[in-house]
Amino acid sequence: MDDGEVDDGVMSEPTPRPVDEGGRASRPKSRRVVWTLLGIAATVIGLDLLTKTLAVNLLEPGEPVRIIGDAVTLRLVRNSGAAFSMAAGYTWVLTIVALLVVIGIIRYSSRLRSAWWVLGLGLVLGGAMGNLADRLFRAPGPLRGHVVDFVSVGWWPVFNVADSAVVCGAVLLVVLSLLGFEYDGSRSGWAARRQGHGDRSAAEDADA
């Protein structure tokens, strides 16, 4: 298997590299993981910014556009809270929390060896940065900006692309953790048992 392959959602450990004069080993795979994570996040941010711009320019507050009757509508809302309008009125607190989340993900991204963890964290990072941009740059002011929400589905609170990315990424990370697929490529619990069973089956087939 070469450096670029991913086996069952797990990136193999990087091949040891010579140590440079500064005492630091070159780790191209770690850089590739970071750039992949940032690429996923950038895609989410781009889609979020595009859809919010269209919503602000094309939708009028209080005048929903029906897509599927009353079940799915486009409804322009300015949200001072978190995803799905939770914690409204605590915008500056949520801004600081989002900044810490972004810094934490970027700081530890080079340790990732699981492609699925890269995807999940990339979605969370992109969603967090998308809504963070609203809080930093939209009215009524820096750290207090209101997030643009515009998608309404049934009884669910109005949301946007960034909210969806955060939720989907978080659900994926929870599922991976419960199944035993760790961020560093190792496995525990169900995933480890499944891998062990697969290894035994392969060995039996080879002996047959």
Helices and strands as residue ranges (DSSP letters): E 6-7, E 10-11, H 28-58, E 65-68, E 72-79, G 83-85, H 91-108, G 109-111, H 115-137, E 147-153, H 161-179, H 189-207
